[in-house]
Amino acid sequence: MKSAVLVFPGINRERDMARALRLVAGREPAMVWHADAELPAGTDVVVIPGGFSYGDYLRCGAIAARAPIMDAVRAFAAKGGLVLAVCNGFQIACEAGLLPGVLMRNAQLRFICRDVYLRVERSDTPFTRGYNAGQVIRVPVAHGEGNYIADGETVARLEGEGRVIFRYSSPDGMIDPDWNHNGAMNAIGGIINERGNVLGMMPHPENHVEAALGRTDGRGLFAGLVDHFERAA
Amino acid sequence: MISNEPTITPELVAQHGLKPDEYDRVLKLIGRTPTFTELGIFSAMWNEHCSYKSSKIHLRTLPTKAPWVIQGPGENAGVIDIGDGLAVVFKMESHNHPSYIEPYQGAATGVGGILRDVFTMGARPIACLNALSFGDPKHPRTRALVAGVVAGIGGYGNSFGVPTVGGEVRFHRRYDGNCLVNAMAVGLADVDKIFYSAASGVGMPIVYLGSKTGRDGIHGASMASAEFGADAEEKRPTVQVGDPFSEKLLLEACLEIMAKGCVIAIQDMGAAGLTCSAVEMGAKGDLGVTLDLDNVPCRETGMSAYEMMLSESQERMLMVLKPEKGKEAEAVFRKWGLDFAVVGETTPTKRFLLRHGGAAMADLPIKELGDDAPVYDRPFTETLAKPAIDAASIRPPLGIAGSLEKLLGSPDLCSKRWVFEQYDHVILGNTVQRPGGDAAVVRVNEGPKALALTADVTPRYCEADPFEGGKQAVAEAWRNLSAVGARPLALTDNLNFGNPERPEIMGQLVGAVRGIGEAARSLDFPIVSGNVSLYNETNGQAILPTPTIGGVGLLDDFTASMTLAFKAEGESILLIGESKGWLGQSLYLRELCGREEGAPPPVDLAAERRHGEFVRALVRERLVTAVHDVSDGGLLVALAEMAMASKIGAVLQAPSAVTAHGFWFGEDQARYVVTAKNARAVAQRAEAAAVPLVSIGATGGRMLAVDGERPLVVTELLARSEAWLPAYMAASAT
């Protein structure tokens, strides 16, 4: 699996992401500069990592969504290429029109860093085939603006088409406001686009991939992607 | 010289914080009346913050050397060798005055400043810590200060992309008028690629990099060198504004040009901005510096030489670059969208020469600007010793169980989750132990080595006995590192005190420094960097003396780091160290009896060393399953923390020799709690090592049950511990 990690000024989890890809996929990703116009030839997966692109001084992700490389990413996605957008990446993907909706400030108006529980809603996507549907995984979040919101029609469509992939839940998989740390609508933690090739999610699977550091619940996502390409090959 | 500059009057000199005799020193040094810009430069260089004039002679007594120390105090940060060709670069610094005036930006730029100190030396920051002291929770300003400071620290560190992994938060009415924000940054560099500030070579270009210069933070360092009166609010323009995004770009750009071999010398523009950095680079290299201020990138037009030289705008660097690499370095900075301007050159004259608009604005002897700063041996009076308090003389107002409940819900002992969850503590993917343990543990690159990091001080001990308090701060940091199984290597000190012109305050400083020195020598725990913050005083009321110690230790294998949580039921609980039931200056005495009295617990450094080394050996040989040091609140609080972290209970009994409240809540030093599957093996080792050890119970169940006392449900204790801070912060400001 050839992956390309985008680097915008102010992005700061690109090394975490590169390490997770290296450890799980066994291959170093290409780091792609925001001002480039093209993705490396043969890219299988584009990863938009977390951070504070351009300081997030404007609406989160709004400036990065207009960077030169994003035209190439939109074209890549339009052809069915896989895009994994995490945290600031999710915000950028929404601003770039790759995904619907927007990430607002957390309901209690504070940045939150902690482990949360995510219920995996579907296992039949290239991103989640490493998990079972209904499985609960524990991964960290670290964001101030992760509160997913969209208009009623959009949310109804997302739900109707089964495009909510991750939901914040209790450790035993219950959807409960007490376990929805940022107040997201329908406890939405991650969604895919209509075609199913772009995933946006707030939590950081890349920070839970090493047993020696504690948990490995994030590995499934990367392992699933590798599996997807191996089967396709 | 330009004629429309203000005339130098005694009032103007006083406004610049220079005492009449200090101004006479200026006149003698340069043989004429200084220009307005020169007066500003002297004020910037000779204030307490930059010159250490009150503390210098005492700081010289501190031990700063060890075979593993690469760079001690005097550079941007200290540097130690951790093997494998790697060095750890670290320092702690205060941003107290600005944080009180403007909490968010004050704290944010405190973090920014200390991060810059670390990456200026060629290190990539891998962790931050902070130690925060706030006023009485009931004081009308406290809540807003907590909210602003915590948000500011998070806002900067999270965006910059460094994990904030540990620290401490305390409340006391003596911080009502002056909160303390002490920030520590730790970075990693190759031992052969450490960068220093001394310029070398004549005619070398001096390059300005980073953000533009604005009118913020002018006189910041001078402001931080005076007490507050009723006008603290009016000092807001002296606080800088932070931009973590620019700092992140500056980090990447600096490390990139360092790797390309472009840099001869580098100095960040921190306190006193362009003045301090340029003078330091020249003076350390025995060179003069000429700056052409017309080339300084400015945020607005019409800035005067005076403003440019005193601005503390953030995210700026000054460098001497290899001339042949100038173009390459410029391309890197342009790529990151940062300013790059040649603003001057090194000269053989040892003069500090400033030109602006075709006129000479300053012409000063560069070495004397730093070296001839006033140094004071200020008169001091030693703090009077307090009498020891016999635990038996204290009537317990509550039973043991009720006392524990009260202590766990008190501001100083309650969970600080509300604070540390606002800091990204997992970014970079190397956090082995997150906040909440004795020390944070951060893996070094891909391992197996790891660093243990902690920040400690017990100000109420320092107030009662500065010498013992200074010793205790060092010993506690050393103990926290030992508790996770790390070998303590070196420390950074951040000395926060009141007005040193008062002999009793100076006595606190002198006593604490002596105590720190004695403990550091005795524990082979040298001081490699530090910062002094004086004049933490408002309307004559000083803070508690607060010499914060930041400790760094090394683990050879991060997978062997020890945590404080109970691991399983049915394990023996053992107490290492001697318990005399010392309640003087304890939190029990303060929170339960409303008394802040007596002598603090004495620190036996030989016992500290023996017990700490014993604990590390137990961890190394995997003879123990959990370790926790005993500190604030005493033994039962430590046990409750171990239970709450695991939700496993314990059955406990006290040996009969000491009164119950003294035993469970006394704050005797050099103690650890450990759990073990094989208690006999541990006891035999203890006997062989002449370390006092007593069995106090076993883990198991859902209750913390002290013999003869009401059993306490662990999850209820946890709820109590977690409740106070969120409830306090959620309450509307009064």
Contacts between the chains, C-beta under 8 A, distances in Angstrom:
chain1	res1	chain2	res2	distance
A	9	B	245	7.2
A	9	B	248	7.6
A	9	B	249	5.7
A	9	B	336	6.7
A	9	B	337	6.5
A	10	B	159	7.2
A	10	B	245	4.9
A	10	B	248	5.8
A	10	B	249	7.5
A	12	B	159	7.5
A	12	B	160	7.1
A	12	B	161	2.7
A	12	B	248	6.4
A	12	B	427	6.6
A	13	B	161	7.2
A	13	B	427	6.2
A	15	B	428	6.8
A	15	B	429	7.6
A	16	B	427	6.7
A	16	B	428	6.4
A	16	B	429	4.5
A	19	B	429	5.9
A	20	B	429	7.7
A	51	B	159	7.9
A	51	B	161	6.4
A	52	B	158	7.4
A	52	B	159	4.1
A	52	B	161	7.8
A	52	B	244	7.3
A	52	B	245	6.3
A	52	B	248	7.7
A	54	B	245	6.6
A	55	B	159	6.5
A	55	B	243	6.9
A	55	B	244	6.9
A	55	B	245	2.9
A	55	B	246	7.7
A	56	B	159	7.3
A	56	B	245	8.0
A	57	B	245	7.0
A	110	B	151	7.4
A	110	B	421	7.9
A	110	B	422	5.6
A	111	B	151	7.7
A	111	B	154	5.1
A	111	B	155	7.6
A	111	B	158	6.0
A	111	B	422	4.9
A	111	B	423	7.9
A	111	B	424	7.5
A	112	B	421	5.6
A	112	B	422	7.2
A	113	B	158	7.8
A	113	B	420	7.8
A	113	B	421	5.5
A	113	B	422	7.2
A	113	B	423	6.2
A	113	B	424	4.8
A	113	B	425	5.7
A	113	B	426	6.5
A	114	B	421	5.3
A	140	B	426	4.8
A	142	B	158	7.0
A	142	B	424	4.2
A	142	B	426	6.4
A	142	B	427	6.4
A	144	B	158	7.7
A	204	B	426	7.2
A	206	B	429	7.1
A	207	B	426	5.0
A	207	B	427	7.6
A	207	B	429	5.4
A	209	B	429	8.0
A	210	B	429	7.5
A	212	B	447	7.3
A	212	B	558	7.1
A	212	B	559	5.2
A	213	B	429	7.4
A	213	B	430	7.6
A	213	B	431	7.4
A	213	B	432	6.0
A	213	B	443	7.2
A	214	B	432	8.0
